[in-house]
Amino acid sequence: MASAELRQAMARTIDRLLISKHSPVIHAMQEPPRTLLMGVLNTTPDSFSDGGQFIDIDQAIAHGLQLARDGAAIIDVGGESTRPGSERVSPDQQIKRVVEPIRQLRLALDKQGFEGVTISVDTTLSPVASASLDAGAAMLNDVSAGREDEAMLKLAAERGVPIVLMHMLGSPGTMQDDPQYGDVVEDVLAFLIERADAAVHAGVAHHNIWLDPGIGFGKTLAHNLALLGAMDRFVAAGYPVLLGVSRKRFIAGCCEAFAQPDAGDRLPGTLTANLIGAQAGVHALRIHDVAEHRQAFAVLRAVELNTYRTK
């Protein structure tokens, strides 16, 4: 893709990375924080990269345990696909898909010494969230940012758990139908701050509010690149930032001149995008390939710590 819009977005991304105020090389006055890894566990038949792989509960538990062994600090369990064009799933069906896997995974994690690993539930509906918390989840991941079901914010406040508020233009079924913004960075940031304010008003503690710019959710390739290049702006808002780029279609868009990698072949692009986010200071990364990211971030952190210690 060789449009002027795309070239300008790429140039802005590079400029932001070169001058980022959050660069560990420029600002090494304090030890850099560790970037948390959130492993994805979809118990769905239709997720874009791993749909159908973990419908069986034994396979789901085995995969969840492997994510923990590989270094995941959080395991995000979802029972409804939010890929572009996906169809909605009822609360009852979501509960059937996620609650027992969460219950059994929590028991298995504790039994194998992973008590510190948090289970998150990826849902926009409070009945699903409440049942998941009862089963052992301790975090909510809401791609609608509490707009679809306002009780989600109240539930997070009452249970005292973190909630991720993500930006999405429209709904999964329509979000890629010609998305338009005035300024994508300003618009998405303003939306997330407004939703954070709504969460505070509902009683959610400030430290339990996480923001996610929603890469790939109602954005063109140029929009995604602009957001990725502006991660320092989102970090500067003062809330933990979750970045989710794993295996997403925009990575293939960056490679259009020479390849069209399928979802399972987008690990190199995923690692690059997540390293960009980590250097901007994001708190956590939602990923499929935890072991590979753990190795990449071991190298990044070693460089950061060495820079910090020699200043």
VOGU-3710 file (C-alpha; in Angstrom, 3 decimals, decimal comma):
1> masaelrqam> 0,000/0,000/0,000  1,671/3,193/-1,200  -0,877/5,918/-0,419  0,269/9,336/0,777  -1,784/8,800/3,951  0,089/5,599/4,768  3,505/7,118/4,045  2,700/10,063/6,320  1,525/7,725/9,116  4,734/5,685/8,865
11> artidrllis> 6,842/8,855/8,983  5,006/10,109/12,076  5,479/6,719/13,761  9,227/6,779/13,140  9,510/10,390/14,350  7,659/9,621/17,571  9,849/6,605/18,300  13,035/8,591/17,773  12,020/11,411/20,132  9,872/9,517/22,636
21> khspvihamq> 10,115/11,024/26,109  9,634/7,534/27,503  12,697/6,065/25,805  14,704/4,096/28,422  17,923/5,294/26,797  17,016/8,968/27,163  15,377/8,703/30,578  17,283/6,181/32,671  16,855/7,943/36,025  14,787/5,095/37,421
31> epprtllmgv> 14,675/1,379/36,774  12,345/0,637/33,838  9,119/-1,188/34,738  8,525/-4,760/33,624  6,033/-5,151/30,770  3,412/-7,754/31,688  2,374/-10,454/29,235  -1,322/-11,309/28,906  -1,790/-14,660/27,202  -4,886/-15,237/25,056
41> lnttpdsfsd> -7,132/-18,243/25,695  -10,140/-18,227/23,361  -12,797/-20,866/24,007  -14,530/-19,912/20,762  -15,073/-21,692/17,428  -14,525/-18,571/15,318  -11,721/-16,366/16,677  -9,545/-15,085/13,842  -6,301/-16,944/14,623  -7,082/-19,745/17,091
51> ggqfididqa> -10,802/-20,355/16,749  -11,789/-23,911/17,614  -8,442/-24,925/19,090  -9,470/-24,755/22,750  -13,190/-25,577/22,794  -12,426/-28,821/24,595  -12,026/-28,004/28,270  -8,992/-30,248/28,793  -7,230/-28,564/25,872  -8,158/-25,171/27,260
61> iahglqlard> -6,723/-25,968/30,687  -3,559/-27,432/29,181  -3,061/-24,334/27,051  -3,710/-22,017/29,997  -1,083/-23,830/32,055  1,381/-23,630/29,177  0,800/-19,878/28,912  1,664/-19,577/32,614  4,810/-21,701/32,197  5,817/-19,548/29,244
71> gaaiidvgge> 5,638/-16,404/31,369  2,108/-15,003/31,197  1,217/-12,851/34,207  -2,415/-12,714/33,037  -4,500/-15,219/31,082  -7,411/-13,638/29,190  -10,284/-16,076/28,642  -12,880/-15,168/26,031  -16,071/-16,866/24,876  -17,072/-14,492/22,079
81> strpgservs> -15,035/-13,615/19,002  -14,605/-9,908/18,278  -12,896/-10,328/14,904  -14,202/-8,086/12,095  -17,560/-9,368/10,877  -18,148/-11,659/13,853  -21,622/-12,411/15,157  -22,796/-11,867/18,716  -22,977/-14,647/21,298  -25,646/-14,730/24,016
91> pdqqikrvve> -24,722/-14,317/27,696  -25,796/-17,886/28,438  -23,618/-19,274/25,659  -20,637/-17,193/26,790  -21,093/-18,442/30,352  -21,131/-22,035/29,098  -17,916/-21,415/27,193  -15,863/-19,617/29,847  -17,002/-20,294/33,409  -15,964/-23,927/33,815
101> pirqlrlald> -12,625/-23,396/32,029  -11,937/-20,466/34,357  -12,879/-22,512/37,424  -10,716/-25,470/36,450  -7,831/-23,326/35,241  -7,757/-21,404/38,525  -7,536/-24,675/40,453  -4,843/-26,041/38,131  -2,774/-22,853/38,301  -2,864/-22,821/42,090
111> kqgfegvtis> -1,999/-26,510/42,279  1,057/-26,057/40,047  2,424/-23,006/41,852  1,042/-20,241/39,639  -1,043/-18,549/42,318  0,228/-15,161/41,161  -1,135/-15,551/37,637  -4,335/-13,551/37,161  -7,256/-14,791/35,084  -9,106/-12,137/33,100
121> vdttlspvas> -12,427/-12,575/31,314  -12,925/-10,967/27,917  -16,603/-9,940/27,797  -18,852/-6,905/27,464  -21,701/-8,356/29,534  -22,062/-8,152/33,306  -23,784/-11,563/33,783  -20,809/-13,247/32,092  -18,349/-11,109/34,041  -20,040/-11,790/37,383
131> asldagaaml> -20,155/-15,564/36,836  -16,507/-15,516/35,749  -15,413/-13,606/38,843  -17,276/-16,126/40,986  -15,385/-18,913/39,181  -11,939/-17,437/39,838  -11,336/-14,584/37,408  -9,977/-11,383/38,947  -9,972/-8,949/36,022  -12,401/-7,734/33,352
141> ndvsagrede> -11,535/-6,965/29,729  -14,359/-5,027/28,046  -13,922/-4,131/24,369  -16,976/-1,860/24,598  -15,458/0,145/27,495  -18,616/-0,276/29,560  -20,915/1,169/26,906  -22,785/-2,009/25,990  -23,626/-2,882/29,595  -23,232/-0,049/32,083
151> amlklaaerg> -23,397/-2,572/34,931  -19,855/-3,644/33,982  -18,387/-0,528/35,580  -20,491/-0,952/38,712  -19,460/-4,607/38,925  -15,766/-3,712/38,687  -16,260/-1,152/41,452  -18,149/-3,544/43,730  -15,658/-6,395/43,268  -12,595/-4,144/43,408
161> vpivlmhmlg> -11,084/-5,656/40,257  -9,244/-4,082/37,316  -11,210/-3,397/34,148  -9,759/-2,779/30,687  -11,623/-0,104/28,726  -11,008/-0,420/24,987  -11,812/1,886/22,099  -13,861/0,434/19,260  -15,576/2,300/16,440  -19,007/0,733/15,946
171> spgtmqddpq> -19,378/-2,990/16,604  -17,291/-6,014/15,548  -19,756/-6,710/12,769  -19,410/-3,253/11,202  -16,266/-1,660/12,628  -14,171/-2,039/9,467  -16,792/-0,452/7,197  -14,857/2,689/6,176  -13,778/3,958/9,643  -13,311/7,745/9,771
181> ygdvvedvla> -11,689/10,066/12,345  -10,809/13,729/12,575  -7,484/12,925/14,274  -7,351/9,273/15,261  -4,927/9,769/18,170  -6,834/12,705/19,657  -10,222/11,071/19,086  -9,284/7,711/20,624  -7,491/9,321/23,556  -10,447/11,622/24,293
191> flieradaav> -12,825/8,652/24,177  -10,718/6,630/26,602  -10,371/9,505/29,052  -14,152/9,985/28,966  -14,689/6,288/29,681  -12,107/6,371/32,472  -14,008/9,293/34,007  -17,213/7,251/33,758  -15,512/4,371/35,554  -14,290/6,676/38,329
201> hagvahhniw> -17,821/8,067/38,638  -19,107/4,482/38,980  -16,693/3,925/41,863  -13,827/2,084/40,146  -10,483/2,866/41,787  -8,122/4,835/39,566  -5,433/2,130/39,672  -7,975/-0,475/38,515  -8,749/1,379/35,273  -6,750/0,197/32,265
211> ldpgigfgkt> -6,920/1,763/28,793  -6,613/-0,007/25,435  -6,542/2,021/22,173  -8,108/-0,901/20,305  -5,656/-1,538/17,492  -7,609/-3,088/14,616  -11,039/-2,263/16,040  -12,502/0,177/13,521  -9,180/1,463/12,168  -7,413/1,514/8,828
221> lahnlallga> -3,761/0,572/8,479  -2,797/4,243/8,687  -4,921/4,675/11,834  -3,263/1,675/13,493  0,224/2,942/12,674  -0,588/6,403/13,997  -1,862/4,945/17,275  1,116/2,644/17,642  3,459/5,558/17,101  1,630/7,582/19,748
231> mdrfvaagyp> 1,627/5,036/22,568  3,590/7,467/24,736  0,588/9,817/24,604  -1,683/7,103/26,010  0,838/6,141/28,686  1,106/9,807/29,700  -2,637/9,843/30,462  -1,755/8,210/33,788  -3,550/4,866/33,514  -2,086/1,411/32,825
241> vllgvsrkrf> -2,182/0,811/29,073  -2,895/-2,579/27,479  -1,765/-3,016/23,880  -3,278/-5,740/21,724  -1,657/-6,188/18,314  -1,038/-9,938/18,285  -1,306/-11,483/14,786  -3,615/-8,691/13,597  -4,352/-7,874/9,971  -2,532/-4,527/9,930
251> iagcceafaq> 0,756/-6,474/10,158  -0,006/-8,089/6,807  -0,857/-4,635/5,472  2,651/-3,446/6,305  4,025/-6,346/4,235  1,793/-5,870/1,195  4,689/-5,042/-1,121  6,276/-8,467/-0,675  3,932/-10,849/1,205  0,498/-11,424/2,716
261> pdagdrlpgt> 1,223/-13,443/5,866  -1,701/-15,298/7,410  -2,494/-14,806/11,104  -0,250/-17,669/12,191  2,702/-16,211/10,280  2,638/-12,729/11,809  4,849/-13,326/14,841  7,803/-11,199/13,604  5,525/-8,222/12,972  3,758/-8,791/16,279
271> ltanligaqa> 7,059/-8,789/18,170  8,165/-5,581/16,454  4,917/-3,767/17,217  4,970/-4,915/20,836  8,584/-3,825/21,313  7,517/-0,389/20,085  4,729/-0,378/22,671  7,001/-1,553/25,463  9,550/1,165/24,764  6,734/3,695/24,939
281> gvhalrihdv> 5,885/2,428/28,432  2,746/0,314/28,003  1,912/-1,747/31,071  0,872/-5,007/29,409  0,637/-6,769/26,052  -2,194/-9,078/25,003  -0,533/-11,851/22,971  -0,854/-15,390/21,650  2,869/-16,261/21,560  4,011/-15,829/25,146
291> aehrqafavl> 7,293/-17,781/25,125  8,619/-15,880/22,112  7,716/-12,543/23,672  9,308/-13,537/26,969  12,601/-14,123/25,175  12,395/-10,870/23,203  11,585/-8,868/26,308  14,359/-10,526/28,294  16,791/-8,988/25,816  15,040/-5,601/25,857
301> ravelntyrt> 14,965/-5,501/29,650  18,613/-6,531/29,906  19,572/-3,579/27,709  17,316/-1,223/29,669  18,681/-2,371/33,040  22,252/-2,116/31,839  21,596/1,444/30,661  19,972/2,291/33,989  22,809/0,825/36,052  25,556/2,556/34,098
311> k> 24,051/6,051/34,303
//
